[in-house]
Amino acid sequence: MVKAKTGRPRSEKSREAIINATHDLLAEKGVAGVTIEAIAKRAGVGKPTIYRWWATSADIVLEAVLSQAETSIPVPTCDSLGEALRQFLRQSMQSIADGGGAHLRFLMAQAQKDEGFRERFRANFVAKRRAALVSIFLEAVEDGQIGSDHNLEMVVDMIFGAMWYRLLIGHAPMDKSFADELTQIILGVVQDKAKF
């Protein structure tokens, strides 16, 4: 959870209203519509309520995205690396299709403009999603499906690199077919030492 300041505990009802207002504004109006003023008006709360709990509108989006990712893109429990990776990537594509793509583009744009937010984004979202993906490969290593000599951080960079590139550039779809193709390419890398 991203928290700007300490203070009295949050009202869960106000928190949900703020998160929902942020989702709606981003979907309806894009980046320009996501201001603290607009969020407060849509959520029916005062700006001081928002500023007590979040430093910027991007931090609200970050909390919403992280919460969604943890529930809609869990680490799958499967017998094979291929199936676990395929499920993880398909769930990621579905989350992006369901509106998460706009949120992620907004967060990445904010991270380029605000170094402090970039650190919060990296620590609160990027690191957690990377850890989730690394855990899939570590389980495959423990089960003897792949060797322990792979640079798993580089493999994760390859996966998320392909995903972020498509998300930010928009030159090709982010769908089930992309998830499946990316899975096959990565399996080829980690299962063939000559390629890695």
MODELLER restraints for C-alpha pairs under 7 A, 6 or more apart:
rsr = mdl.restraints
at = mdl.atoms
rsr.add(forms.Gaussian(group=physical.xy_distance, feature=features.Distance(at['CA:1:A'], at['CA:63:A']), mean=5.83, stdev=0.5))
rsr.add(forms.Gaussian(group=physical.xy_distance, feature=features.Distance(at['CA:2:A'], at['CA:59:A']), mean=6.49, stdev=0.5))
rsr.add(forms.Gaussian(group=physical.xy_distance, feature=features.Distance(at['CA:2:A'], at['CA:63:A']), mean=5.82, stdev=0.5))
rsr.add(forms.Gaussian(group=physical.xy_distance, feature=features.Distance(at['CA:3:A'], at['CA:53:A']), mean=5.54, stdev=0.5))
rsr.add(forms.Gaussian(group=physical.xy_distance, feature=features.Distance(at['CA:3:A'], at['CA:54:A']), mean=5.48, stdev=0.5))
rsr.add(forms.Gaussian(group=physical.xy_distance, feature=features.Distance(at['CA:4:A'], at['CA:52:A']), mean=6.93, stdev=0.5))
rsr.add(forms.Gaussian(group=physical.xy_distance, feature=features.Distance(at['CA:4:A'], at['CA:53:A']), mean=5.26, stdev=0.5))
rsr.add(forms.Gaussian(group=physical.xy_distance, feature=features.Distance(at['CA:4:A'], at['CA:54:A']), mean=4.36, stdev=0.5))
rsr.add(forms.Gaussian(group=physical.xy_distance, feature=features.Distance(at['CA:4:A'], at['CA:55:A']), mean=4.79, stdev=0.5))
rsr.add(forms.Gaussian(group=physical.xy_distance, feature=features.Distance(at['CA:5:A'], at['CA:52:A']), mean=5.91, stdev=0.5))
rsr.add(forms.Gaussian(group=physical.xy_distance, feature=features.Distance(at['CA:5:A'], at['CA:53:A']), mean=5.75, stdev=0.5))
rsr.add(forms.Gaussian(group=physical.xy_distance, feature=features.Distance(at['CA:5:A'], at['CA:54:A']), mean=7.00, stdev=0.5))
rsr.add(forms.Gaussian(group=physical.xy_distance, feature=features.Distance(at['CA:7:A'], at['CA:52:A']), mean=6.87, stdev=0.5))
rsr.add(forms.Gaussian(group=physical.xy_distance, feature=features.Distance(at['CA:17:A'], at['CA:43:A']), mean=4.97, stdev=0.5))
rsr.add(forms.Gaussian(group=physical.xy_distance, feature=features.Distance(at['CA:18:A'], at['CA:39:A']), mean=6.44, stdev=0.5))
rsr.add(forms.Gaussian(group=physical.xy_distance, feature=features.Distance(at['CA:18:A'], at['CA:43:A']), mean=5.15, stdev=0.5))
rsr.add(forms.Gaussian(group=physical.xy_distance, feature=features.Distance(at['CA:19:A'], at['CA:60:A']), mean=6.68, stdev=0.5))
rsr.add(forms.Gaussian(group=physical.xy_distance, feature=features.Distance(at['CA:19:A'], at['CA:64:A']), mean=6.12, stdev=0.5))
rsr.add(forms.Gaussian(group=physical.xy_distance, feature=features.Distance(at['CA:21:A'], at['CA:39:A']), mean=5.70, stdev=0.5))
rsr.add(forms.Gaussian(group=physical.xy_distance, feature=features.Distance(at['CA:21:A'], at['CA:42:A']), mean=5.61, stdev=0.5))
rsr.add(forms.Gaussian(group=physical.xy_distance, feature=features.Distance(at['CA:21:A'], at['CA:43:A']), mean=5.45, stdev=0.5))
rsr.add(forms.Gaussian(group=physical.xy_distance, feature=features.Distance(at['CA:22:A'], at['CA:34:A']), mean=6.57, stdev=0.5))
rsr.add(forms.Gaussian(group=physical.xy_distance, feature=features.Distance(at['CA:22:A'], at['CA:39:A']), mean=5.84, stdev=0.5))
rsr.add(forms.Gaussian(group=physical.xy_distance, feature=features.Distance(at['CA:22:A'], at['CA:61:A']), mean=6.69, stdev=0.5))
rsr.add(forms.Gaussian(group=physical.xy_distance, feature=features.Distance(at['CA:25:A'], at['CA:33:A']), mean=5.75, stdev=0.5))
rsr.add(forms.Gaussian(group=physical.xy_distance, feature=features.Distance(at['CA:25:A'], at['CA:34:A']), mean=5.95, stdev=0.5))
rsr.add(forms.Gaussian(group=physical.xy_distance, feature=features.Distance(at['CA:26:A'], at['CA:33:A']), mean=6.36, stdev=0.5))
rsr.add(forms.Gaussian(group=physical.xy_distance, feature=features.Distance(at['CA:26:A'], at['CA:34:A']), mean=5.98, stdev=0.5))
rsr.add(forms.Gaussian(group=physical.xy_distance, feature=features.Distance(at['CA:31:A'], at['CA:106:A']), mean=6.22, stdev=0.5))
rsr.add(forms.Gaussian(group=physical.xy_distance, feature=features.Distance(at['CA:34:A'], at['CA:57:A']), mean=6.64, stdev=0.5))
rsr.add(forms.Gaussian(group=physical.xy_distance, feature=features.Distance(at['CA:35:A'], at['CA:57:A']), mean=6.04, stdev=0.5))
rsr.add(forms.Gaussian(group=physical.xy_distance, feature=features.Distance(at['CA:36:A'], at['CA:47:A']), mean=6.70, stdev=0.5))
rsr.add(forms.Gaussian(group=physical.xy_distance, feature=features.Distance(at['CA:36:A'], at['CA:57:A']), mean=5.77, stdev=0.5))
rsr.add(forms.Gaussian(group=physical.xy_distance, feature=features.Distance(at['CA:37:A'], at['CA:47:A']), mean=6.65, stdev=0.5))
rsr.add(forms.Gaussian(group=physical.xy_distance, feature=features.Distance(at['CA:40:A'], at['CA:46:A']), mean=5.69, stdev=0.5))
rsr.add(forms.Gaussian(group=physical.xy_distance, feature=features.Distance(at['CA:40:A'], at['CA:47:A']), mean=5.65, stdev=0.5))
rsr.add(forms.Gaussian(group=physical.xy_distance, feature=features.Distance(at['CA:54:A'], at['CA:60:A']), mean=6.38, stdev=0.5))
rsr.add(forms.Gaussian(group=physical.xy_distance, feature=features.Distance(at['CA:58:A'], at['CA:107:A']), mean=6.28, stdev=0.5))
rsr.add(forms.Gaussian(group=physical.xy_distance, feature=features.Distance(at['CA:58:A'], at['CA:110:A']), mean=6.79, stdev=0.5))
rsr.add(forms.Gaussian(group=physical.xy_distance, feature=features.Distance(at['CA:61:A'], at['CA:103:A']), mean=6.69, stdev=0.5))
rsr.add(forms.Gaussian(group=physical.xy_distance, feature=features.Distance(at['CA:62:A'], at['CA:107:A']), mean=6.90, stdev=0.5))
rsr.add(forms.Gaussian(group=physical.xy_distance, feature=features.Distance(at['CA:62:A'], at['CA:121:A']), mean=6.99, stdev=0.5))
rsr.add(forms.Gaussian(group=physical.xy_distance, feature=features.Distance(at['CA:66:A'], at['CA:125:A']), mean=5.91, stdev=0.5))
rsr.add(forms.Gaussian(group=physical.xy_distance, feature=features.Distance(at['CA:72:A'], at['CA:91:A']), mean=6.90, stdev=0.5))
rsr.add(forms.Gaussian(group=physical.xy_distance, feature=features.Distance(at['CA:73:A'], at['CA:88:A']), mean=6.38, stdev=0.5))
rsr.add(forms.Gaussian(group=physical.xy_distance, feature=features.Distance(at['CA:73:A'], at['CA:91:A']), mean=5.49, stdev=0.5))
rsr.add(forms.Gaussian(group=physical.xy_distance, feature=features.Distance(at['CA:73:A'], at['CA:92:A']), mean=6.09, stdev=0.5))
rsr.add(forms.Gaussian(group=physical.xy_distance, feature=features.Distance(at['CA:75:A'], at['CA:88:A']), mean=6.62, stdev=0.5))
rsr.add(forms.Gaussian(group=physical.xy_distance, feature=features.Distance(at['CA:75:A'], at['CA:132:A']), mean=6.11, stdev=0.5))
rsr.add(forms.Gaussian(group=physical.xy_distance, feature=features.Distance(at['CA:76:A'], at['CA:84:A']), mean=5.43, stdev=0.5))
rsr.add(forms.Gaussian(group=physical.xy_distance, feature=features.Distance(at['CA:76:A'], at['CA:87:A']), mean=6.72, stdev=0.5))
rsr.add(forms.Gaussian(group=physical.xy_distance, feature=features.Distance(at['CA:76:A'], at['CA:88:A']), mean=6.52, stdev=0.5))
rsr.add(forms.Gaussian(group=physical.xy_distance, feature=features.Distance(at['CA:77:A'], at['CA:84:A']), mean=6.57, stdev=0.5))
rsr.add(forms.Gaussian(group=physical.xy_distance, feature=features.Distance(at['CA:78:A'], at['CA:84:A']), mean=5.32, stdev=0.5))
rsr.add(forms.Gaussian(group=physical.xy_distance, feature=features.Distance(at['CA:81:A'], at['CA:140:A']), mean=5.71, stdev=0.5))
rsr.add(forms.Gaussian(group=physical.xy_distance, feature=features.Distance(at['CA:82:A'], at['CA:183:A']), mean=6.76, stdev=0.5))
rsr.add(forms.Gaussian(group=physical.xy_distance, feature=features.Distance(at['CA:82:A'], at['CA:187:A']), mean=6.81, stdev=0.5))
rsr.add(forms.Gaussian(group=physical.xy_distance, feature=features.Distance(at['CA:84:A'], at['CA:136:A']), mean=6.88, stdev=0.5))
rsr.add(forms.Gaussian(group=physical.xy_distance, feature=features.Distance(at['CA:85:A'], at['CA:183:A']), mean=6.29, stdev=0.5))
rsr.add(forms.Gaussian(group=physical.xy_distance, feature=features.Distance(at['CA:86:A'], at['CA:179:A']), mean=6.36, stdev=0.5))
rsr.add(forms.Gaussian(group=physical.xy_distance, feature=features.Distance(at['CA:86:A'], at['CA:180:A']), mean=5.97, stdev=0.5))
rsr.add(forms.Gaussian(group=physical.xy_distance, feature=features.Distance(at['CA:86:A'], at['CA:183:A']), mean=5.71, stdev=0.5))
rsr.add(forms.Gaussian(group=physical.xy_distance, feature=features.Distance(at['CA:89:A'], at['CA:179:A']), mean=5.14, stdev=0.5))
rsr.add(forms.Gaussian(group=physical.xy_distance, feature=features.Distance(at['CA:90:A'], at['CA:176:A']), mean=5.52, stdev=0.5))
rsr.add(forms.Gaussian(group=physical.xy_distance, feature=features.Distance(at['CA:90:A'], at['CA:179:A']), mean=5.40, stdev=0.5))
rsr.add(forms.Gaussian(group=physical.xy_distance, feature=features.Distance(at['CA:93:A'], at['CA:174:A']), mean=5.81, stdev=0.5))
rsr.add(forms.Gaussian(group=physical.xy_distance, feature=features.Distance(at['CA:93:A'], at['CA:175:A']), mean=5.40, stdev=0.5))
rsr.add(forms.Gaussian(group=physical.xy_distance, feature=features.Distance(at['CA:93:A'], at['CA:176:A']), mean=6.70, stdev=0.5))
rsr.add(forms.Gaussian(group=physical.xy_distance, feature=features.Distance(at['CA:101:A'], at['CA:167:A']), mean=6.83, stdev=0.5))
rsr.add(forms.Gaussian(group=physical.xy_distance, feature=features.Distance(at['CA:105:A'], at['CA:168:A']), mean=6.44, stdev=0.5))
rsr.add(forms.Gaussian(group=physical.xy_distance, feature=features.Distance(at['CA:111:A'], at['CA:117:A']), mean=5.70, stdev=0.5))
rsr.add(forms.Gaussian(group=physical.xy_distance, feature=features.Distance(at['CA:111:A'], at['CA:118:A']), mean=4.17, stdev=0.5))
rsr.add(forms.Gaussian(group=physical.xy_distance, feature=features.Distance(at['CA:112:A'], at['CA:118:A']), mean=6.92, stdev=0.5))
rsr.add(forms.Gaussian(group=physical.xy_distance, feature=features.Distance(at['CA:130:A'], at['CA:156:A']), mean=6.80, stdev=0.5))
rsr.add(forms.Gaussian(group=physical.xy_distance, feature=features.Distance(at['CA:133:A'], at['CA:156:A']), mean=6.89, stdev=0.5))
rsr.add(forms.Gaussian(group=physical.xy_distance, feature=features.Distance(at['CA:134:A'], at['CA:152:A']), mean=6.62, stdev=0.5))
rsr.add(forms.Gaussian(group=physical.xy_distance, feature=features.Distance(at['CA:134:A'], at['CA:156:A']), mean=6.82, stdev=0.5))
rsr.add(forms.Gaussian(group=physical.xy_distance, feature=features.Distance(at['CA:140:A'], at['CA:146:A']), mean=5.98, stdev=0.5))
rsr.add(forms.Gaussian(group=physical.xy_distance, feature=features.Distance(at['CA:141:A'], at['CA:147:A']), mean=5.88, stdev=0.5))
rsr.add(forms.Gaussian(group=physical.xy_distance, feature=features.Distance(at['CA:141:A'], at['CA:148:A']), mean=5.72, stdev=0.5))
rsr.add(forms.Gaussian(group=physical.xy_distance, feature=features.Distance(at['CA:146:A'], at['CA:190:A']), mean=6.56, stdev=0.5))
rsr.add(forms.Gaussian(group=physical.xy_distance, feature=features.Distance(at['CA:146:A'], at['CA:191:A']), mean=6.02, stdev=0.5))
rsr.add(forms.Gaussian(group=physical.xy_distance, feature=features.Distance(at['CA:166:A'], at['CA:172:A']), mean=6.17, stdev=0.5))
rsr.add(forms.Gaussian(group=physical.xy_distance, feature=features.Distance(at['CA:166:A'], at['CA:174:A']), mean=6.94, stdev=0.5))
rsr.add(forms.Gaussian(group=physical.xy_distance, feature=features.Distance(at['CA:189:A'], at['CA:195:A']), mean=5.57, stdev=0.5))
rsr.add(forms.Gaussian(group=physical.xy_distance, feature=features.Distance(at['CA:189:A'], at['CA:196:A']), mean=5.78, stdev=0.5))
rsr.add(forms.Gaussian(group=physical.xy_distance, feature=features.Distance(at['CA:190:A'], at['CA:196:A']), mean=6.80, stdev=0.5))
